[in-house]
């Protein structure tokens, strides 16, 4: 098994130019934001002299290429700079927010699978039937609803009207975290369900028509046992890639959802930094998101090779 994972170091090396390209794009795009960070920091105390003095102390009066060179030099030393808003190292702010966002994404993935797998299985067992039509209608409905709107509707229903969950926040204990993250995780999970259901339904129908499933049925294996032991693993193989891609998109969705539910993750950190023109924080969060997408891609390939012994990505890497 280990020899089939020899592609991982190569993928990690490929991530280096990707991260470098991200630093270029994010640095120069963040400086396109209107407004001066010094004005945002000073607020009501902003005068032309104070703004000029603060801009000079922060290095904002230097040419962009020189600012980027300084940023890159600090980055190579492991220094992401200091937040212009919080006046503390950006690395500490990101490290505080990352566990919150990762918990939210993992919770959302679990909820999406809990919803999608049964619905896809029910739809695949009777293609064209009532259950199949209901599952496909759910995918169309879920795909057409914006994430922020779904989040607001869940807040109005379960937090305001029913009062079963809090409107926002994160809590203090582990149990509180799960309780507070349920609605935002459900919001993100619903956005993932349509893609997972469609992929898993299609592959399940194909697997159910295969010869080895027919052989298993002839041996008396049926129902949940047949689905669990012979169908689900093989049907999940193409869906793994779909989930990996959607996790990358899910990070982007969490930027808005965390703000809607006041979750103190990297999404809220990024939105606050954009409004405050906090360039170091914007750059650090964007770099983390890019690296997260790369890591998810590598882990997706690892899971893919573990599920399907016929796939050997190490030989494909070696042939390039």
Residue, then its C-alpha position, 0 to 999 in steps of 0.5 A: x500500500x505504501x508504494x502506491x502513495x509515492x505520489x504524495x511528495x511530488x504533489x507537495x512539491x507542486x504546491x510550492x509554486x501554487x502557494x507562490x502564485x497565490x501570494x502574488x495574486x492576493x497581495x496585489x488584489x488586496x491592494x486594489x481595495x479602495x481606501x487607506x488602512x491607516x484611515x480605517x485604523x485611526x477612525x475619527x482621529x484621522x487627520x492628513x498628518x496622522x494618516x501620512x505618519x501612520x502610512x509611513x510607519x506601516x510601510x504603505x507609502x512604499x511602492x507595491x513591488x517593494x512592499x511585496x518583497x518585504x512581505x515575501x521576505x518575512x514569509x520565508x522566515x515564517x513571519x506573516x506580519x502583524x495585523x493592522x487592526x488587532x496589532x498582534x501577529x497574524x499567525x496567532x490570529x489564524x491559528x486561533x481561527x483555523x480549528x473553528x473553521x476546520x470543525x465547521x467543515x468537518x461537521x458540515x461534511x458529516x451532516x451532508x453524508x448523513x443526508x445524502x447517502x440514504x437519499x441517494x440509496x433510496x433514489x437508486x433502488x427505484x430509478x424513476x419512482x416516487x423516491x427517486x423523483x423526490x430525491x432529485x427534486x431535493x437536489x434541484x431545490x438545494x442547488x438553487x438556494x443561496x447559502x446565506x439565505x438558507x442560513x437566515x431561514x434556519x436561524x428564523x425557524x430553529x433559533x428564533x421561532x422554535x428556539x432549539x439552537x442559538x442564533x450565533x456564537x461558538x460556545x466554550x466547551x466541546x459540547x457547546x461547539x457542536x451545539x452552536x455549530x449545528x445550524x451553520x454546519x447544516x447550512x453548508x451541508x445542504x449546499x453539498x448535498x445536491x452534488x453528492x446525491x447526484x454522483x452517488x445515485x448515478x454510480x449506485x445505479x451502475x453498481x447495482x447492475x454489475x455482475x458481482x452484485x447479481x452474484x451476491x444476490x444469488x447467494x442470498x445477500x440482500x437489503x442493507x447488507x448488500x448495500x453496505x458490503x458490495x454497493x456502497x464502497x464501489x459506488x463511493x469511489x467517484x463520489x470521493x473526488x466530488x467531495x474533495x472538490x466541493x470541500x474546496x468550494x465549501x471553504x469559500x462558502x464558510x467565509x459568508x456563513x461564519x459571518x452570518x452565524x457569528x462563528x469566530x473562524x477564518x471566514x469572520x476573520x477574513x470579512x473583518x479584515x477586508x472591511x478594515x483593509x487589513x492587508x496582512x490578515x487578508x494575505x494570511x487567510x487567503x494563503x491558508x485557504x489555498x494550502x487547505x485546498x491543495x492538502x484536500x486534493x492530496x488527501x482525496x487522491x490518497x483516499x481514492x487509491x485506498x478505495x480502488x486498488x486499480x488506481x496507482x497514482x505513483x506510477x502515473x507520477x513517475x511516467x510524467 
